[in-house]
Amino acid sequence: MDHTLDYQKTIEALEAERNKLNFLLDKIGQGIIVTDADLNIVYVNRSAYLSSAFRPAENARLLTDITDDSQIISSVHACILTKTAQTYDLDSAENDGKIYSISVSPVAGEWIANGAILIITDVTHF
């Protein structure tokens, strides 16, 4: 029995679901960055780059490719090592008066052994 057609339909359905998820994650106002234990970028959405703490970098592989902020880098390291979440406010690096809430939480699962997820929210007007 040839299962090629079944596999193709499954692949197409999974691709459609992935595309929907990527569309939603790119449209939300919060920045999302996922790293593994070595600070390799697993995922980053477009909204993350709206914060002045992160800069778009073509072919970025490491968190340090998109930010030099020592507080962000050290909080990700601490989160991964201690497996505890952290939340703090970060003033804009552009001196434009913006304030960002940075939440760093440990993440682990089948697709990532040990890492962190950063949620970046502009809280300037709250």
QUIMOVEN-V414575 format. One record per residue. N is the residue number from 1. RES is the residue in one letter. D_FIRST is the distance of its C-alpha to the first C-alpha in Angstrom with 1 decimal. Layout:
N_RES_D_FIRST + N_RES_D_FIRST
This chain:
1_M_0.0 + 2_D_3.8 + 3_H_6.3 + 4_T_9.2 + 5_L_10.6 + 6_D_10.8 + 7_Y_12.5 + 8_Q_14.7 + 9_K_15.9 + 10_T_16.7 + 11_I_18.6 + 12_E_20.4 + 13_A_21.4 + 14_L_22.7 + 15_E_24.6 + 16_A_26.2 + 17_E_27.3 + 18_R_28.7 + 19_N_30.6 + 20_K_32.1 + 21_L_33.2 + 22_N_34.7 + 23_F_36.5 + 24_L_38.1 + 25_L_39.1 + 26_D_40.7 + 27_K_42.6 + 28_I_44.2 + 29_G_47.8 + 30_Q_47.3 + 31_G_46.4 + 32_I_43.6 + 33_I_43.2 + 34_V_40.9 + 35_T_41.6 + 36_D_40.5 + 37_A_43.1 + 38_D_44.1 + 39_L_44.8 + 40_N_41.8 + 41_I_41.0 + 42_V_37.6 + 43_Y_38.2 + 44_V_41.2 + 45_N_41.6 + 46_R_44.0 + 47_S_46.5 + 48_A_47.2 + 49_Y_49.0 + 50_L_51.3 + 51_S_53.2 + 52_S_55.7 + 53_A_54.6 + 54_F_51.4 + 55_R_51.2 + 56_P_48.2 + 57_A_47.5 + 58_E_45.0 + 59_N_42.6 + 60_A_44.0 + 61_R_42.4 + 62_L_45.0 + 63_L_46.9 + 64_T_50.0 + 65_D_48.8 + 66_I_49.3 + 67_T_52.2 + 68_D_55.3 + 69_D_56.4 + 70_S_57.3 + 71_Q_57.2 + 72_I_53.5 + 73_I_52.5 + 74_S_54.4 + 75_S_53.1 + 76_V_49.5 + 77_H_50.4 + 78_A_52.2 + 79_C_49.4 + 80_I_46.9 + 81_L_49.3 + 82_T_50.6 + 83_K_47.5 + 84_T_49.9 + 85_A_50.0 + 86_Q_52.9 + 87_T_54.2 + 88_Y_57.1 + 89_D_58.6 + 90_L_58.8 + 91_D_61.3 + 92_S_60.2 + 93_A_60.7 + 94_E_61.9 + 95_N_65.0 + 96_D_64.0 + 97_G_64.5 + 98_K_60.9 + 99_I_59.8 + 100_Y_56.3 + 101_S_55.0 + 102_I_52.6 + 103_S_50.4 + 104_V_48.7 + 105_S_46.3 + 106_P_44.3 + 107_V_40.5 + 108_A_37.9 + 109_G_34.3 + 110_E_30.9 + 111_W_31.3 + 112_I_34.9 + 113_A_36.6 + 114_N_40.2 + 115_G_41.6 + 116_A_43.6 + 117_I_43.3 + 118_L_46.3 + 119_I_47.1 + 120_I_49.9 + 121_T_51.8 + 122_D_54.9 + 123_V_57.4 + 124_T_60.4 + 125_H_61.2 + 126_F_60.5
